[in-house]
Amino acid sequence: MIPLPFAANEFYAVLGLGASGLSAARALLASGAKVAAWDDSSAKRDAALGAGIPVANLVDLDFNPLKALVLSPGIPSSFPTPHPVTVKAKAANIPIVCDVELLVRGQAASRFLGVTGTNGKSTVTALLGHILHQSGLSTEIGGNLGPAALGLNELGANGSYVIELSSYQLELMQTRGLTAGVLLNVTPDHLDRHGGMDGYIAAKKRLFGLIKNAGTAVIGLDDEPCRVIAAELQAEGRLKVIGISANRTVGGGVYALGGRLVDDTAGRAERVLSLEDAIALPGVHNAQNAAAAFAAARAFGLDPDRIAQAIASYPGLAHRQERVAMVSGIQFVNDSKATNGDATSKALACYDSIYWIAGGLAKEGGIVGLDPFWPRIRHAYLIGKAADDFAVTLKGYVATTMSGTLEAATRAAFAQARADGAKDPVVLLSPACASFDQFANFEARGDAFKSLVTTIARETQREGVSA
């Protein structure tokens, strides 16, 4: 747990009692703060009370003595409809912050590296954590990935925190306490929460206002919004800007070229890593991820050879093109984290004979725009609420089966792949959808897929024995 000495004898309200809210309330109480907490779920309120956290309806609370409202990032404060407590806080000029903001304040002597982007931020966060660990640095990773921020270990002056930051969290941060920040890419996502694309871009851009003067900004140059932001940062001159790319030469940056990672940060365009050696990072999008991690690690002063070795040894992250098993020559890949079309496009680009499991709760745009990948897909198995709409998009281009459930889709995909005898077949779960129509979250969906694959592997083994 992170100590928050600045909070002693102050009064904080906490709204939202999921993992981050509970962790924040505990850290504040342990630091000597007065706390009033609330969640609209009675079950979560009861759990908080059982954990010794004071609960009070914040709508009825006197906000005058409050130091701040600590808001769980999933609760809207502006769009599409602000929570009544956030409306009350704004009217009373009470700061609205998140747990990561408290972490940065509480560990001001530590180094912080923030990672954001529409896609790839979890991979880069985990990859950077791996690189720093392999380099012998005391490191914690968390935020939007893994443990809640205030549940991390205290590291002090010799420690480094690698924090994944969502657009929701960025909107709730104020302190200029980051040593470096990474913005990978910006494509349409969460537009309802930000009032449109302009609001979403503005939320992502907030990352760079949180970096200390003369700190480092690592930014992808493979999409127009990021290129505009990079040019603005260069013109401002407050930060050192390092461009990265998966498909173009970047003077003074880090980029992928001819299957190799090139480091030009010192102006020498040195080839530092064959991307074929990074087996847990397939595809063009992961070339960008590797470039981002390399550039950020160099900004931390790490040796380039050690960084390259760590990238090559990175084991991968669950639910992000996770290779689950090879059964009867068929590779099963769990890409449950792909909750929008852009994320799924990255996986579709990596394989040539795909038996694609897709569907769930569709986001804006669905799978429109993925048509360049249709020739790679031998059959699509559609599940969840989006199945009917996806079938319309695929009609005439890709053979489809309305599977309905993940189990039906997985079994049908395996059976068809075995029957076809295609070269290097892949059963790919890359849904291009949120999971909430059938699963609690994308992790639960991915775990269910992995469990199914284990069952199928056992059944197939038994078939072989009985034959």
C-alpha positions in Angstrom: 0.0 0.0 0.0 1.2 3.5 -0.9 1.5 6.0 2.0 0.0 9.4 1.3 1.4 11.8 3.9 -0.1 14.9 2.2 -3.5 13.5 3.1 -3.1 13.4 6.8 -5.9 15.2 8.7 -7.6 16.1 5.3 -11.1 15.0 4.2 -11.6 13.0 1.0 -14.7 11.6 -0.6 -14.3 8.4 -2.7 -16.9 7.6 -5.4 -16.8 4.1 -6.8 -15.8 1.1 -4.7 -14.3 -1.3 -7.2 -10.6 -2.2 -6.9 -9.2 1.3 -7.4 -11.8 3.0 -5.1 -11.3 0.5 -2.3 -7.5 0.7 -2.6 -7.7 4.5 -2.5 -10.0 4.6 0.5 -7.7 2.2 2.4 -4.6 4.2 1.6 -6.2 7.5 2.6 -7.4 6.0 5.9 -4.0 4.5 6.7 -2.4 7.9 6.0 -4.6 9.6 8.6 -7.2 11.1 6.3 -10.9 11.3 7.0 -12.9 9.4 4.3 -16.5 9.2 3.2 -17.0 6.6 0.5 -19.9 5.7 -1.8 -20.9 3.3 -4.6 -24.3 3.1 -6.3 -24.1 -0.7 -5.7 -25.4 -1.7 -2.3 -23.3 -4.9 -2.5 -20.1 -2.8 -2.9 -21.1 -0.5 -0.1 -21.7 -3.5 2.2 -18.3 -4.9 1.3 -16.6 -1.5 2.0 -18.3 -1.3 5.4 -17.1 -4.8 6.1 -13.6 -3.7 5.4 -13.9 -0.8 7.8 -14.4 2.0 5.2 -16.8 4.7 6.3 -19.8 4.9 3.8 -22.0 7.9 3.3 -24.3 9.1 0.5 -22.1 11.8 -1.1 -25.1 13.5 -2.6 -26.1 14.5 0.9 -22.6 15.2 2.2 -21.3 18.7 3.0 -18.6 19.3 0.4 -17.1 22.4 2.0 -14.4 20.7 4.0 -13.5 18.3 1.2 -9.9 18.3 -0.1 -10.8 16.3 -3.2 -13.2 13.8 -4.7 -11.4 10.6 -5.7 -13.4 9.2 -8.6 -13.2 5.7 -10.1 -12.3 6.4 -13.8 -15.2 4.3 -15.1 -17.7 6.8 -13.6 -18.5 9.7 -16.0 -17.9 13.2 -14.8 -18.9 14.9 -18.1 -20.1 12.7 -21.0 -22.5 11.1 -21.8 -24.2 12.0 -18.5 -22.2 13.1 -15.5 -22.8 11.4 -12.2 -24.7 13.7 -9.7 -21.8 13.6 -7.2 -19.4 14.9 -9.8 -21.8 17.7 -10.7 -22.0 18.7 -7.1 -18.1 18.6 -6.8 -17.7 20.8 -9.8 -20.3 23.3 -8.4 -18.3 23.4 -5.2 -14.9 23.8 -7.0 -13.7 20.5 -5.4 -10.9 18.9 -7.4 -11.8 15.6 -9.0 -8.9 13.2 -9.1 -8.2 9.4 -9.6 -6.0 7.0 -7.6 -3.0 7.4 -10.0 -2.9 11.1 -9.2 -2.6 10.2 -5.5 0.1 7.7 -6.3 2.2 10.3 -8.2 1.8 12.8 -5.3 2.6 10.1 -2.7 5.8 8.8 -4.4 7.1 12.1 -5.7 10.7 10.9 -5.3 10.2 8.0 -7.7 10.4 8.0 -11.5 7.2 7.6 -13.4 6.6 6.5 -16.9 3.1 6.8 -18.3 1.8 4.8 -21.2 -1.3 5.5 -23.2 -2.8 5.0 -26.7 -6.0 3.5 -28.1 -4.3 0.2 -28.7 -1.1 -1.4 -27.4 -0.7 0.4 -24.1 -1.1 -2.8 -22.0 1.6 -4.6 -24.1 4.0 -1.6 -23.9 3.4 -1.2 -20.2 4.1 -4.8 -19.5 7.1 -4.8 -21.9 8.6 -1.8 -20.2 8.2 -3.4 -16.8 10.0 -6.5 -18.1 12.8 -4.4 -19.6 13.3 -2.4 -16.4 13.2 -5.6 -14.3 15.7 -7.3 -16.6 17.9 -4.2 -16.2 17.9 -4.7 -12.4 15.7 -1.7 -11.6 13.2 -1.7 -8.7 10.0 -1.5 -10.7 6.2 -1.7 -10.3 3.6 -1.7 -13.1 -0.1 -1.0 -12.7 -2.8 1.6 -13.2 -5.2 0.6 -15.9 -3.3 -2.7 -16.1 -3.0 -5.0 -13.2 -3.0 -3.9 -9.6 -4.8 -0.6 -8.6 -2.3 2.2 -8.4 -2.4 2.6 -4.6 -2.1 -1.2 -4.0 1.4 -1.1 -5.5 4.5 -1.3 -3.4 6.3 1.8 -2.1 9.5 2.2 -4.0 10.9 5.6 -3.0 13.7 7.5 -4.7 15.3 4.4 -6.3 12.2 3.0 -7.8 10.3 3.4 -11.1 6.6 3.0 -11.8 5.3 2.1 -15.2 1.7 3.1 -15.3 -0.8 2.3 -18.0 -3.1 5.4 -18.3 -6.6 5.3 -19.9 -8.2 8.4 -21.3 -10.5 8.4 -18.3 -7.6 8.4 -15.9 -5.8 11.2 -17.8 -8.8 13.4 -17.4 -8.5 13.0 -13.6 -4.8 13.8 -13.2 -3.2 17.2 -12.5 0.4 16.8 -11.1 3.3 17.2 -13.4 5.2 14.3 -12.0 6.1 11.9 -14.9 9.6 11.4 -16.1 8.5 10.3 -19.5 5.3 9.5 -21.3 4.4 7.3 -24.3 1.5 7.9 -26.7 1.3 5.1 -29.1 -1.7 5.9 -31.4 -5.1 7.5 -31.5 -8.0 6.0 -33.3 -11.7 6.4 -32.5 -12.7 4.9 -29.2 -14.7 5.8 -26.1 -16.2 8.7 -28.1 -19.4 8.8 -26.0 -17.3 9.4 -22.8 -15.4 12.3 -24.4 -18.1 14.1 -26.4 -16.5 13.1 -29.7 -13.1 12.6 -31.4 -11.8 16.0 -30.4 -12.5 15.4 -26.8 -10.9 12.0 -27.0 -7.7 13.4 -28.6 -7.6 16.1 -26.0 -7.8 13.5 -23.2 -4.9 11.6 -24.7 -2.8 14.7 -25.2 -3.1 15.5 -21.5 -0.4 12.9 -20.9 2.3 15.4 -22.0 1.1 18.1 -19.6 1.9 15.6 -16.8 5.6 15.2 -17.8 8.2 17.2 -15.9 10.1 20.0 -17.7 12.8 18.5 -19.9 11.3 15.1 -19.6 10.7 12.8 -22.6 7.7 12.4 -24.8 7.7 9.2 -26.9 5.0 9.4 -29.6 3.8 7.3 -32.5 3.9 8.9 -35.9 1.8 6.4 -37.8 -1.6 8.2 -37.4 -2.5 11.8 -38.1 -3.7 12.8 -34.6 -0.4 11.8 -33.1 1.6 13.5 -35.8 -0.2 16.7 -35.1 0.5 16.4 -31.4 4.1 15.6 -32.0 4.5 18.7 -34.1 2.9 20.8 -31.4 5.2 19.4 -28.7 8.3 20.0 -30.9 7.2 23.6 -31.4 6.6 24.1 -27.7 10.1 22.9 -26.8 9.4 22.0 -23.2 10.0 18.2 -23.7 12.4 16.0 -25.6 10.2 14.4 -28.3 11.2 11.0 -29.7 9.1 9.8 -32.7 8.5 6.1 -33.3 7.1 4.2 -36.2 6.3 0.7 -37.5 6.5 1.6 -41.1 8.7 4.7 -41.8 12.1 6.1 -41.1 12.1 8.6 -38.2 15.1 10.9 -37.9 16.2 11.0 -34.2 13.6 8.3 -33.3 13.2 4.6 -33.1 11.5 2.7 -36.0 11.1 -0.7 -37.7 12.7 -1.2 -41.1 13.2 -4.5 -43.0 12.2 -6.6 -40.0 14.7 -4.9 -37.7 14.4 -2.3 -35.0 16.5 0.8 -35.7 17.6 3.3 -33.0 18.4 6.7 -34.4 18.1 8.6 -31.1 21.8 9.4 -31.2 21.7 10.1 -35.0 23.5 6.9 -36.0 20.6 4.7 -37.3 21.8 1.6 -35.5 20.0 -1.7 -36.1 19.5 -3.0 -32.6 17.1 -6.0 -32.8 15.8 -8.5 -35.3 12.0 -8.4 -34.7 11.9 -12.1 -35.6 13.7 -12.7 -32.3 10.8 -11.1 -30.4 8.4 -14.1 -30.8 5.8 -12.8 -28.3 5.5 -9.6 -30.4 4.1 -10.6 -33.8 2.9 -8.2 -36.5 3.4 -4.6 -37.5 1.5 -3.2 -34.5 4.0 -4.9 -32.2 6.9 -3.5 -34.1 5.5 -0.1 -33.0 5.1 -1.4 -29.5 8.7 -2.6 -29.5 9.9 0.8 -30.8 8.0 2.6 -28.1 9.4 0.5 -25.3 12.9 0.8 -26.7 12.7 4.6 -26.9 11.2 4.9 -23.4 13.8 2.6 -21.9 16.6 4.6 -23.6 15.1 7.8 -22.1 15.6 6.1 -18.7 19.3 5.7 -19.5 19.3 2.0 -20.1 21.9 0.2 -22.2 20.6 -0.5 -25.8 22.0 -4.0 -25.9 20.3 -4.9 -22.6 17.0 -3.4 -23.8 17.1 -5.4 -27.1 17.8 -8.6 -25.1 14.9 -7.9 -22.8 12.5 -7.3 -25.7 13.6 -10.6 -27.2 12.9 -12.4 -23.9 9.5 -10.8 -23.3 7.0 -13.6 -22.6 3.9 -11.8 -23.8 0.7 -10.6 -22.1 -2.4 -12.6 -21.5 -5.3 -12.0 -23.9 -3.1 -10.1 -26.4 -2.4 -12.5 -29.3 -1.6 -15.1 -26.6 -0.6 -18.4 -28.2 -2.7 -20.8 -26.2 -2.0 -24.2 -27.7 -1.3 -26.2 -30.9 -3.8 -29.0 -31.4 -3.6 -31.3 -34.4 -1.5 -28.7 -36.2 -4.0 -25.9 -35.5 -2.8 -22.9 -33.5 -5.3 -21.3 -31.0 -4.7 -17.6 -30.4 -6.4 -15.7 -27.6 -6.8 -12.0 -28.6 -9.7 -11.2 -26.3 -8.3 -7.8 -25.5 -9.2 -6.7 -29.1 -12.4 -4.9 -28.2 -12.6 -2.7 -31.3 -12.1 -3.1 -35.0 -8.7 -1.4 -35.1 -7.3 -3.7 -32.4 -8.6 -6.7 -34.3 -7.0 -5.5 -37.6 -3.6 -5.9 -35.9 -4.2 -9.6 -35.3 -5.8 -10.3 -38.7 -2.7 -8.9 -40.3 -0.5 -11.6 -38.7 -2.0 -14.8 -40.1 -2.9 -16.2 -43.5 -5.4 -19.0 -42.8 -7.8 -17.6 -40.1 -10.8 -19.2 -38.5 -12.1 -16.1 -36.8 -14.2 -15.9 -33.7 -15.8 -12.4 -33.5 -18.6 -10.6 -31.9 -19.9 -9.4 -28.5 -21.0 -5.8 -27.7 -19.9 -3.8 -30.7 -18.3 -0.4 -30.5 -18.9 2.5 -32.9 -17.9 1.4 -36.5 -18.0 -2.3 -35.7 -15.8 -4.1 -38.3 -16.3 -1.7 -41.1 -12.9 -1.0 -42.6 -11.5 -4.5 -42.0 -12.2 -5.6 -45.6 -8.5 -5.7 -46.7 -8.2 -8.7 -44.3 -11.1 -10.7 -45.7 -9.0 -12.8 -48.0 -7.0 -14.1 -44.9 -10.2 -15.4 -43.2 -11.3 -18.8 -44.2 -14.4 -18.7 -42.1 -16.0 -16.4 -39.4 -17.9 -17.6 -36.3 -20.0 -14.9 -34.9 -21.2 -14.6 -31.3 -23.0 -12.2 -29.1 -25.2 -9.2 -29.8 -23.1 -8.0 -32.7 -23.4 -11.2 -34.7 -26.3 -10.1 -37.0 -24.6 -6.8 -37.9 -21.2 -8.4 -38.5 -22.9 -11.0 -40.7 -24.3 -8.2 -42.9 -20.8 -6.6 -43.2 -19.2 -10.0 -44.1 -22.0 -11.2 -46.5 -20.6 -12.0 -49.9 -17.0 -11.8 -48.7 -16.4 -14.2 -45.9 -18.2 -17.4 -45.1 -19.9 -17.1 -41.7 -21.6 -19.2 -39.1 -23.9 -17.7 -36.5 -22.5 -19.6 -33.5 -24.1 -17.5 -30.8 -21.8 -18.7 -28.0 -18.0 -18.8 -27.6 -18.1 -22.6 -27.0 -20.0 -23.3 -30.1 -17.8 -21.0 -32.2 -14.5 -22.5 -30.8 -15.6 -26.1 -31.5 -16.9 -25.3 -34.9 -13.8 -23.4 -35.9 -11.6 -26.3 -34.8 -13.7 -28.9 -36.6 -13.6 -26.8 -39.8 -9.9 -26.1 -39.6 -9.2 -29.9 -39.2 -11.4 -30.7 -42.2 -9.9 -28.0 -44.5 -6.3 -29.0 -44.1 -5.1 -25.5 -44.8 -1.5 -24.5 -44.3 -0.7 -23.0 -40.9 -4.4 -22.7 -39.7 -5.2 -20.4 -36.8 -8.3 -20.3 -34.7 -8.3 -16.7 -33.6 -10.5 -15.2 -30.9 -10.2 -11.5 -31.8 -13.7 -10.2 -31.1 -13.6 -6.6 -32.2 -16.2 -6.0 -29.4 -16.6 -5.5 -25.8 -17.5 -8.6 -23.8 -20.2 -7.3 -21.5 -23.1 -9.0 -23.3 -21.8 -12.5 -22.3 -18.9 -12.0 -20.0 -17.9 -9.8 -17.1 -14.8 -8.5 -18.9 -12.4 -9.4 -21.7 -10.2 -11.4 -19.2 -13.2 -13.6 -18.4 -13.9 -14.1 -22.1 -10.2 -15.0 -22.8 -10.0 -17.3 -19.8 -13.2 -19.1 -21.1 -11.6 -19.5 -24.5 -8.4 -20.9 -23.0 -10.4 -23.4 -20.9 -12.2 -24.5 -24.0 -9.0 -25.1 -25.8 -7.6 -27.2 -23.0 -10.8 -29.3 -23.1 -10.6 -29.7 -26.9 -6.9 -30.7 -26.6 -7.8 -33.4 -24.0 -10.7 -34.7 -26.1 -8.4 -34.8 -29.2 -5.7 -36.7 -27.3 -8.3 -39.2 -26.2 -9.5 -39.6 -29.8 -5.9 -40.4 -30.8 -5.5 -43.0 -28.1 -8.8 -44.7 -28.8 -8.1 -44.8 -32.6 
